[in-house]
Amino acid sequence: MTSLDELDNHFSEAIGNKFITDNICLRFNRKIKEISFLLNKMMSNIIKARDNDTSSRRLNSSQRLNPSPRLTSKPKA
């Protein structure tokens, strides 16, 4: 994300110094926004997957710590 911000800044400087035209800048700005959107989606999916994996691990370990009542109950007399 930082690299995209830096690239956007370079394009702003290039247009300010008249190294590139407005059309070129707009075209690259669209691409930068598209990549930023996709990168944000990818990062949020990774975070969700990590959180789901962590919660399922916690659930499995808690199930192991609390055995089934059937195994701990006393036999009927």
C-alpha positions as CSV (number, residue, x, y, z in Angstrom):
1,M,0.0,0.0,0.0
2,T,2.8,2.3,0.8
3,S,4.4,1.7,-2.6
4,L,1.1,2.5,-4.3
5,D,0.9,5.8,-2.4
6,E,4.5,6.6,-3.3
7,L,3.7,5.8,-7.0
8,D,0.7,8.1,-6.9
9,N,2.8,10.8,-5.5
10,H,5.4,10.4,-8.2
11,F,2.6,10.8,-10.9
12,S,1.4,13.9,-9.2
13,E,4.9,15.4,-9.3
14,A,5.4,14.3,-12.9
15,I,2.2,16.1,-13.9
16,G,3.1,19.1,-11.9
17,N,6.5,19.3,-13.7
18,K,4.7,18.6,-17.1
19,F,6.7,15.4,-17.7
20,I,3.4,13.6,-18.5
21,T,0.0,14.6,-19.8
22,D,-3.3,14.6,-17.8
23,N,-4.6,11.6,-19.8
24,I,-1.6,9.5,-18.9
25,C,-1.9,10.4,-15.3
26,L,-5.6,9.6,-15.2
27,R,-5.0,6.3,-16.8
28,F,-2.4,5.3,-14.3
29,N,-4.5,6.7,-11.4
30,R,-7.3,4.4,-12.4
31,K,-4.9,1.4,-12.4
32,I,-3.5,2.5,-9.0
33,K,-7.0,2.6,-7.5
34,E,-7.9,-0.8,-9.0
35,I,-4.8,-2.4,-7.6
36,S,-5.4,-0.7,-4.2
37,F,-8.9,-2.1,-4.1
38,L,-7.7,-5.6,-5.0
39,L,-4.9,-5.4,-2.4
40,N,-7.3,-4.4,0.3
41,K,-9.7,-7.2,-0.5
42,M,-6.8,-9.7,-0.5
43,M,-5.5,-8.4,2.9
44,S,-9.0,-8.6,4.4
45,N,-9.5,-12.1,3.2
46,I,-6.2,-13.2,4.7
47,I,-7.1,-11.6,8.0
48,K,-10.6,-13.3,8.0
49,A,-9.0,-16.7,7.2
50,R,-6.4,-16.2,9.9
51,D,-9.1,-15.3,12.4
52,N,-11.3,-18.2,11.4
53,D,-8.4,-20.6,11.7
54,T,-7.5,-19.3,15.1
55,S,-11.0,-19.5,16.5
56,S,-11.4,-23.1,15.1
57,R,-8.2,-24.1,16.8
58,R,-9.5,-22.6,20.1
59,L,-12.7,-24.5,19.7
60,N,-11.0,-27.8,19.1
61,S,-8.6,-27.3,22.1
62,S,-11.6,-26.5,24.4
63,Q,-13.4,-29.5,23.2
64,R,-10.4,-31.7,24.0
65,L,-10.3,-30.2,27.5
66,N,-14.0,-30.9,28.2
67,P,-14.6,-34.5,27.5
68,S,-18.1,-35.7,26.6
69,P,-20.4,-36.1,29.7
70,R,-21.0,-39.7,28.5
71,L,-17.4,-40.6,29.3
72,T,-17.3,-38.9,32.7
73,S,-20.7,-40.0,34.1
74,K,-20.9,-42.7,36.8
75,P,-22.4,-46.0,35.8
76,K,-26.1,-46.5,36.9
77,A,-26.5,-48.7,39.9
